[in-house]
């Protein structure tokens, strides 16, 4: 008799909650919430019939203990803990999935490949929207090329929602991750080499399909640049994401005033990291409260050479549900594929190296995330 499959979610923030909902709706096995504050998820666990275990990403011993009996752990806490969690998975014999590592962490994680192979485990890095859907779309399109010159990733978003209250610095993503994306130098792969460019550079008008329309994508640091140039052997790879002018100007002001610096400031005889102080303040800002959600996002991946161009689009409409499902849904899908042994290769992989594209696209379509190749639906 086959044992009950078990998937753990480490961290139940905004993305973790989306993952939890999708697992409840689509997974027949057991789900375990792995959190530092058990009381904070009791109502959610009751709603979605999940078990709760104590786990602290900064304390590996608690991770190893809490992972006992779990087939796959989805790491949905901040990427600075990715290595901690992966090493705990090695010790507890647990497969691993995460949402990305902002290039530098991804590079370090890939070095654990032999250890995961030896432990007969699977780790898939960066399987959200971007990285994640972007990587798999690029792999799908690459099959139509003999040689790839360019891979361009561009993400555009339009929010038509109505709100009861809007935060002074509104974002559904981790504010820590956003500040890092805005302050760390973005990686760009150009002419076969990695170079790092100025943060918030490359902002220029780009026309996405309606209803997103004209947006201003900018370079930010992302994990796709850590893997796609090598797995798909492309000469140039870039990543850009669009933020509205008001949001960008607010972040720029914080940067110009020194509030997102990694330098230390002395207060009352003690030294504190400036960015960490700013983060604690920003985390306590009033939250955005939606009244009617209506969002639309387009994730675009363009592959080209001198003879051919293929445009892959993921189109995500969020009516009465956030378009952020494109980040929360993929780890649910992929962790289930691992648990169901539809993915069996062992080692540490970026999404494009291991995920079956057509089956993944089919699962996305069930969640109303549609994939297009040159304007033709492929799922």
C-alpha positions as CSV (number, residue, x, y, z in Angstrom):
1,X,0.0,0.0,0.0
2,X,1.4,3.4,-1.1
3,X,1.9,5.9,1.7
4,X,0.0,9.1,1.7
5,X,1.9,11.9,-0.1
6,X,2.9,14.9,2.0
7,X,3.8,18.4,0.9
8,X,5.1,21.0,3.3
9,X,4.8,24.8,2.8
10,X,7.6,26.7,4.6
11,X,6.3,30.2,5.2
12,X,2.6,31.3,4.9
13,X,3.0,34.9,3.7
14,X,1.1,36.2,0.7
15,X,2.6,33.7,-1.7
16,X,2.5,30.9,0.8
17,X,-1.3,31.4,1.2
18,X,-1.8,31.2,-2.6
19,X,0.2,28.0,-2.6
20,X,-1.9,26.7,0.3
21,X,-5.2,27.4,-1.5
22,X,-4.0,25.7,-4.7
23,X,-2.9,22.6,-2.9
24,X,-6.2,22.4,-1.1
25,X,-8.0,22.6,-4.4
26,X,-5.9,20.2,-6.4
27,X,-3.8,17.9,-4.1
28,X,-5.2,14.7,-2.7
29,X,-2.4,14.1,-0.2
30,X,-1.6,15.8,3.1
31,X,-0.3,19.4,3.5
32,X,1.7,20.6,6.4
33,X,2.3,24.3,7.2
34,X,5.8,25.0,8.5
35,X,5.9,28.3,10.4
36,X,7.5,30.1,13.3
37,X,4.2,31.4,14.7
38,X,1.7,28.5,14.9
39,X,-1.1,30.7,16.1
40,X,-0.9,32.9,12.9
41,X,-2.0,30.1,10.6
42,X,-4.5,28.2,12.8
43,X,-7.6,29.5,11.0
44,X,-6.1,28.9,7.6
45,X,-5.1,25.4,8.5
46,X,-8.6,24.7,9.7
47,X,-10.1,26.1,6.5
48,X,-7.7,24.1,4.3
49,X,-7.5,21.0,6.5
50,X,-3.7,21.2,7.0
51,X,-1.4,20.2,9.8
52,X,0.9,22.8,11.5
53,X,4.4,22.3,12.6
54,X,6.9,24.7,14.2
55,X,9.8,25.6,12.0
56,X,12.3,28.6,12.0
57,X,14.3,29.1,8.8
58,X,17.1,30.6,10.9
59,X,17.4,27.5,13.1
60,X,18.3,24.5,10.9
61,X,17.6,21.9,13.7
62,X,13.9,23.0,13.7
63,X,13.8,22.5,10.0
64,X,15.2,19.0,10.0
65,X,12.8,18.0,12.7
66,X,9.7,19.6,11.0
67,X,10.6,18.0,7.6
68,X,10.2,14.5,9.0
69,X,7.9,12.4,6.7
70,X,7.4,15.2,4.2
71,X,8.0,14.3,0.5
72,X,8.5,17.8,-0.8
73,X,9.1,21.2,0.9
74,X,8.1,24.4,-0.9
75,X,10.3,27.2,0.5
76,X,8.2,30.4,0.4
77,X,10.3,32.4,2.9
78,X,12.9,35.0,1.8
79,X,15.7,33.8,-0.6
80,X,18.5,34.5,1.9
81,X,17.5,31.3,3.6
82,X,17.5,29.1,0.5
83,X,20.8,27.4,1.3
84,X,19.8,26.8,4.9
85,X,16.6,25.1,3.8
86,X,18.3,23.0,1.1
87,X,20.9,21.7,3.5
88,X,18.2,20.8,6.0
89,X,16.4,18.9,3.2
90,X,19.6,16.9,2.5
91,X,19.7,15.9,6.2
92,X,16.0,15.1,6.4
93,X,15.9,13.4,2.9
94,X,13.3,15.8,1.6
95,X,12.8,17.1,-1.9
96,X,12.9,20.8,-2.4
97,X,11.2,23.6,-4.4
98,X,11.6,27.4,-4.1
99,X,10.5,30.7,-5.7
100,X,13.9,32.0,-6.8
101,X,17.2,33.3,-5.5
102,X,17.9,36.7,-7.1
103,X,20.8,35.4,-9.2
104,X,23.5,35.2,-6.6
105,X,21.7,32.8,-4.3
106,X,20.7,30.6,-7.3
107,X,24.4,30.4,-8.3
108,X,25.3,29.1,-4.8
109,X,22.4,26.7,-4.7
110,X,23.3,25.0,-8.0
111,X,26.6,24.0,-6.4
112,X,24.6,21.5,-4.2
113,X,23.8,19.4,-7.3
114,X,26.1,16.5,-6.5
115,X,24.9,16.4,-2.9
116,X,21.3,16.1,-4.0
117,X,22.2,13.5,-6.5
118,X,24.0,11.5,-3.9
119,X,21.0,11.8,-1.5
120,X,18.6,10.7,-4.3
121,X,16.7,13.9,-4.0
122,X,15.3,16.5,-6.4
123,X,15.6,20.3,-5.9
124,X,14.0,22.7,-8.4
125,X,15.0,26.3,-8.1
126,X,12.9,29.3,-8.9
127,X,9.5,27.9,-10.0
128,X,7.2,30.9,-9.6
129,X,6.1,33.3,-12.3
130,X,9.6,34.7,-12.9
131,X,11.8,32.8,-12.5
132,X,9.6,29.8,-13.3
133,X,7.0,30.2,-16.1
134,X,9.6,32.4,-17.9
135,X,12.2,29.6,-17.9
136,X,9.7,26.9,-19.1
137,X,8.4,29.1,-21.9
138,X,11.9,29.8,-23.0
139,X,12.7,26.0,-23.1
140,X,9.5,25.4,-25.1
141,X,10.4,28.0,-27.7
142,X,14.0,26.9,-27.9
143,X,13.0,23.7,-29.6
144,X,12.1,25.7,-32.7
145,X,15.6,27.0,-33.0
146,X,18.9,25.5,-34.1
147,X,20.8,28.5,-32.6
148,X,19.5,31.1,-30.2
149,X,21.0,34.6,-30.3
150,X,18.7,36.5,-27.9
151,X,16.3,35.8,-25.0
152,X,14.5,38.8,-23.7
153,X,12.1,38.6,-20.7
154,X,9.6,41.4,-20.2
155,X,6.8,41.6,-17.6
156,X,4.0,44.1,-17.7
157,X,1.0,44.5,-15.3
158,X,-2.1,46.6,-15.1
159,X,-4.3,47.0,-12.0
160,X,-7.9,48.0,-12.5
161,X,-8.9,47.1,-9.0
162,X,-10.9,49.2,-6.6
163,X,-9.5,49.6,-3.1
164,X,-10.9,50.5,0.4
165,X,-7.3,51.4,1.5
166,X,-4.0,51.7,-0.4
167,X,-0.7,51.4,1.3
168,X,1.8,54.3,0.9
169,X,4.2,51.7,-0.7
170,X,1.8,49.1,-2.1
171,X,3.1,45.8,-3.3
172,X,1.9,42.2,-3.0
173,X,5.5,40.9,-3.1
174,X,8.0,40.9,-0.3
175,X,9.2,44.5,0.3
176,X,12.6,43.2,1.2
177,X,12.9,41.4,-2.2
178,X,11.7,44.6,-4.0
179,X,14.2,46.8,-2.2
180,X,17.0,44.3,-3.2
181,X,15.8,44.3,-6.8
182,X,15.9,48.1,-6.9
183,X,19.2,48.5,-5.1
184,X,21.4,45.5,-6.3
185,X,23.0,45.7,-9.7
186,X,21.0,43.7,-12.2
187,X,22.8,41.0,-14.2
188,X,22.6,41.0,-18.0
189,X,24.2,38.4,-20.2
190,X,25.6,40.2,-23.2
191,X,27.8,38.8,-26.0
192,X,28.5,35.6,-24.0
193,X,29.4,37.3,-20.7
194,X,27.7,38.5,-17.6
195,X,27.8,42.1,-16.8
196,X,26.1,44.1,-14.0
197,X,24.3,47.3,-14.9
198,X,23.0,50.3,-12.9
199,X,19.9,49.6,-10.8
200,X,16.6,51.0,-12.2
201,X,18.3,51.4,-15.6
202,X,16.9,50.5,-19.0
203,X,13.5,52.0,-18.3
204,X,11.8,52.7,-21.6
205,X,8.4,52.5,-23.2
206,X,7.3,49.0,-24.4
207,X,3.9,48.1,-25.8
208,X,2.4,44.9,-24.3
209,X,-0.8,43.4,-25.7
210,X,-4.0,44.9,-24.4
211,X,-5.2,45.5,-21.7
212,X,-1.7,46.1,-20.3
213,X,-0.6,48.5,-23.1
214,X,2.5,50.7,-22.8
215,X,4.7,50.1,-19.7
216,X,8.3,50.9,-18.8
217,X,10.1,47.7,-18.0
218,X,13.5,48.1,-16.2
219,X,16.4,45.8,-15.5
220,X,16.3,44.1,-12.1
221,X,18.4,41.3,-10.7
222,X,16.8,38.0,-11.5
223,X,17.6,34.3,-11.5
224,X,16.9,33.6,-15.2
225,X,20.3,35.2,-16.0
226,X,22.0,32.6,-13.8
227,X,20.8,29.6,-15.8
228,X,19.2,30.3,-19.3
229,X,22.4,31.5,-21.0
230,X,24.0,28.1,-20.2
231,X,21.1,25.7,-20.4
232,X,19.8,27.1,-23.7
233,X,23.2,28.4,-25.0
234,X,22.0,31.9,-25.8
235,X,24.4,34.7,-26.6
236,X,22.3,37.5,-24.9
237,X,19.8,37.1,-22.1
238,X,18.0,40.0,-20.3
239,X,15.3,40.5,-17.8
240,X,13.0,43.5,-17.3
241,X,9.9,44.1,-15.3
242,X,7.6,47.2,-15.3
243,X,6.6,49.2,-12.3
244,X,4.5,52.3,-12.5
245,X,6.2,55.7,-12.3
246,X,4.8,56.6,-8.8
247,X,6.1,53.4,-7.2
248,X,9.5,53.8,-8.9
249,X,9.8,57.4,-7.8
250,X,9.0,56.4,-4.2
251,X,11.8,53.8,-4.2
252,X,14.2,56.2,-5.9
253,X,13.5,58.8,-3.1
254,X,14.2,56.1,-0.4
255,X,17.5,55.3,-2.3
256,X,18.5,59.0,-2.7
257,X,17.9,59.6,1.0
258,X,20.0,56.6,1.9
259,X,17.3,54.5,3.5
260,X,18.0,51.3,1.5
261,X,21.8,51.4,2.0
262,X,23.5,48.4,3.4
263,X,25.8,50.6,5.5
264,X,25.5,50.8,9.3
265,X,24.4,53.7,11.4
266,X,25.3,54.2,15.0
267,X,22.3,54.8,17.4
268,X,22.8,55.0,21.1
269,X,26.1,53.2,21.0
270,X,24.9,50.4,18.9
271,X,25.3,49.9,15.1
272,X,22.4,49.0,12.9
273,X,22.0,48.1,9.2
274,X,20.1,51.0,7.6
275,X,18.2,48.8,5.1
276,X,17.0,46.5,7.9
277,X,15.7,49.4,10.0
278,X,13.9,50.8,6.9
279,X,12.4,47.3,6.2
280,X,11.0,47.1,9.7
281,X,9.4,50.5,9.3
282,X,8.0,49.7,5.8
283,X,6.6,46.3,7.0
284,X,4.4,48.2,9.5
285,X,2.9,50.6,7.0
286,X,-0.9,50.3,6.6
287,X,-1.9,47.4,4.4
288,X,-3.6,47.7,1.1
289,X,-7.3,46.5,1.4
290,X,-9.0,45.6,-1.9
291,X,-12.7,46.0,-2.5
292,X,-12.9,44.5,-6.0
293,X,-9.9,42.8,-7.6
294,X,-9.3,43.2,-11.3
295,X,-5.7,42.7,-12.4
296,X,-4.0,41.6,-15.6
297,X,-0.4,40.5,-16.1
298,X,1.6,39.5,-19.2
299,X,4.8,37.5,-18.9
300,X,6.6,37.8,-22.2
301,X,9.7,35.8,-23.4
302,X,11.2,36.6,-26.8
303,X,13.6,34.2,-28.5
304,X,15.3,35.3,-31.7
305,X,18.2,35.0,-34.1
306,X,18.9,36.7,-37.4
307,X,16.3,34.5,-39.2
308,X,13.5,34.0,-36.7
309,X,11.6,35.4,-33.7
310,X,9.2,33.6,-31.4
311,X,7.2,35.5,-28.8
312,X,5.9,33.5,-25.8
313,X,3.3,35.1,-23.6
314,X,1.7,34.0,-20.4
315,X,-1.5,35.9,-19.9
316,X,-3.0,36.1,-16.4
317,X,-6.3,37.7,-15.6
318,X,-7.1,38.2,-12.0
319,X,-10.8,38.7,-11.6
320,X,-11.8,38.4,-7.9
321,X,-8.4,36.8,-7.3
322,X,-5.0,38.3,-7.5
323,X,-2.9,37.8,-10.6
324,X,-0.1,36.8,-8.2
325,X,-1.5,33.3,-8.6
326,X,1.1,33.1,-11.4
327,X,3.7,33.0,-8.7
328,X,1.9,30.8,-6.1
329,X,0.4,28.2,-8.5
330,X,3.6,26.9,-10.1
331,X,5.3,25.6,-6.9
332,X,2.0,23.8,-6.1
333,X,2.0,22.2,-9.5
334,X,5.6,21.2,-9.5
335,X,5.7,19.9,-5.9
336,X,2.8,17.6,-6.8
337,X,4.7,16.4,-9.9
338,X,7.6,15.4,-7.7
339,X,5.3,13.8,-5.1
340,X,3.5,11.9,-7.8
341,X,6.8,10.8,-9.4
342,X,6.1,12.6,-12.7
343,X,9.4,14.3,-12.1
344,X,12.1,11.8,-11.0
345,X,15.5,13.1,-12.0
346,X,17.8,13.7,-9.0
347,X,20.0,16.7,-8.4
348,X,19.5,20.5,-8.4
349,X,17.8,22.0,-11.5
350,X,16.6,25.2,-12.9
351,X,13.0,24.9,-14.2
352,X,14.0,24.7,-17.9
353,X,16.2,21.6,-17.3
354,X,13.6,19.3,-15.7
355,X,10.0,20.5,-16.1
356,X,7.8,18.9,-18.8
357,X,6.6,21.9,-20.7
358,X,3.3,20.7,-22.2
359,X,2.1,19.0,-18.9
360,X,3.1,22.2,-17.0
361,X,1.2,24.4,-19.4
362,X,-1.8,22.1,-19.2
363,X,-1.9,22.5,-15.4
364,X,-1.5,26.3,-15.7
365,X,-4.5,26.4,-18.0
366,X,-6.6,24.7,-15.4
367,X,-5.8,27.7,-13.2
368,X,-6.7,30.1,-16.1
369,X,-3.1,31.0,-16.8
370,X,-2.8,30.7,-20.6
371,X,0.3,30.3,-22.7
372,X,0.7,31.7,-26.2
373,X,3.3,31.2,-29.0
374,X,3.1,34.1,-31.5
375,X,-0.5,34.9,-30.4
376,X,-1.6,31.2,-30.7
377,X,-2.7,29.3,-27.6
378,X,-0.6,26.4,-26.8
379,X,-2.4,25.2,-23.7
